[in-house]
């Protein structure tokens, strides 16, 4: 068969496929003497969506600080333990819609600043998922409204979304900060928390 005849034959095949709504499954690749119909790899988008973004904006947690937080950090540092639920999550793969988490770390935290490093685990409520374990570094900063914000950022080391980055943001209300002036310090906080995986 001549190159011209072969080209006409594949063009007709492609036109028929388009008429049947199958055009997305074929692409025409030019060759020196003929044209070939090659199947398009449709797995790339599925893979990227399975490792995409997760946002959990309405979580809740209770955190404990030992010893309690003051305006300055104790020489031995402060142990942070935090646990709670992720609330309703939105994920690009539709398979991670909620769960719980726990975080443990240590560092020179204060009511108005300082830092912490540690580990944590997000356990997903959905069947067929695996807990996302992560390491983090965190810091406290003060917003203009007087609230302190604790932001933890880290890499997921195993489980779902391994290799991605997790960000947890927790607001310490200004009403809680009055405890920082007591001898015991601020030992417990409860409130909203958000999680994001990118």
N, C-alpha and C positions, 0 to 999 in steps of 0.2 A: 504494500500500500504506500502511495506517495505521501510526503510530508503534508502537502496541501489537503489531501483527502483525510488524513489522520486528524488534522487540525479542525476540519469541518465536522468530523464525527464527534470529537470531544466538545466542540462548541454546542452542538445539538444536544449532547448529553447534559451539559451544564444548564442549558435553557430549559430542558425538561425537568431537571431537579428543582430549578427555581420555581417553575410553575406548580410543583407539588409541595412547595414550602420547605425544601431540603437544601436550599442554596447555602445555608450556613455551615453545612457539613462538608462542603467541597471548596477547594480553591484551585485555580489554574496556574501551573508553574511552567514557564517557558523553558524549552530545551533547544539546543542547536538545530535539531531536525524534526522535532515533534513537540506536542504538548501533552502533559500528564495530569490526571486528576489525583490530588493528594488529600487524604482526610486531615481535618484540622484537629489538633490536640485540644480537647475540651476539658481536660483535667486541671489546667493551670489555674483557672478562676476558682474552682472548688478548693484547691490547696490554699490559695491565698486567703479565701474567706474563712477557712477553718483556723487560721492563725491570726485573725484580725483583732479588732478593738473590742474591749469589754468595758462598760461603764455601769457603775453601781452608785448612783448619787444619793440614795436615801437610806444608807445603813445607819446602824446605831451601835454604840459600844460603851463599855465601862472600862476605865483604865485605873490602875493603882500605881502609886509611886512610893518607893521605899528606899531611904527615908522620904518624908514628905518634901514637896518642892518649896523652896524659899526664894528670896531675891538673889541669893548667891548659892553656888553649888557646894555641897560638902566635899571634903578631900577624897572620900571613898567613892564618890559618884552616886548616881541614883539608878535603881533598878526599875524598869518600866515593864508592866504586864498589862496587856490589853486584849479583850475578847468581846465579840459581838456578832451581829448578823449583817449580811451584805445588803439586805433589803431586796428590792426588785432590780435585777440587772438587765441591761440590753447588750447583746452580743451579736456580732456579725454572722456567727455560725448557728445562732438560735439554740445552742445547746448548753449555755451557761447563763441561767436566769435567776440564780440566787444561791445562797449558802451561808456559811459562817467563817469566822477567821479568828486567829489567835496570834499575838505578837509578844515577843520577849526580847529585852535589850538592856543595855547599861550605858551610862555616860554622864557627863557633867551637866545635867538638865537643871534649869531654874524656871521660875514662873515667867520670866521675860526673855529667856534666851537659852543658849547651851545646845548640846547635841547628844545623840544616842545612836548606837549601832547594835544590830542584833539579827534575829531571824523570825520568820513568821510562816504561817500556812493558811491558805484560803481553801476551804473544803466546799466543793460545789454540791448542790442538792440534786443535780440532775443525774439520772441513770447513765452509765457509760462514761462518765467523766472521771478525772483523776485529780487529787489535791495538788494545788500549785504551791510549791515551797519556794521561799525567797529569802534573800539576805537584804538588809536595808541599812541606810544611814539616814538620820533624821535631825531636824533642827527646829527650834522654837523661835518665832518672831512675833512682834506685836503689831497689830493693825491700828490704823488711826482711830477706830472706834473704841479702843481700849481692850479688845479681845486678843488673847494670845492664840496663835495657830501653830500646831504641831504637824509638820509635813514629813512623811517617811517616803523615801524613794529607794527602790532596789531592783535587782535582777532576779527573775524567776529561774531557779537552778534545777528544778525537776518537776515532773507532772505536766499538766496542761499549760500551754503557753510558755514552755521553757525557752529561754533566750530573750523573752520580751521584758519590758520594764513595767513595774507596778508602782503606782503613786497613791498613798493614803493621806487624806487631809482631815484633820480634826480641829475643831474650834473649842478653845477653853474660854467659856464665857467670863466676862469681866466680874460677874457676881461671885464666881468661884475664886477669883484672885485675892479676895479679902482673907482667905485662909492662909495665904502666903505670909502674912504678917504675924501669925500665931506661932507659938513654940513648936507645935506639932507639924506645921506646914500643910500644904495641900496634898492630901494622901489619896484622894479618889475624885475622879471626874466621870460624868456620864453625859452622853449627848449624841448628836448626829455625826456621822463620818461618811466620807465618800471614797470610793475605790475606782481607779482607772487602770486598765492594762493597755499598753500601746506597743 
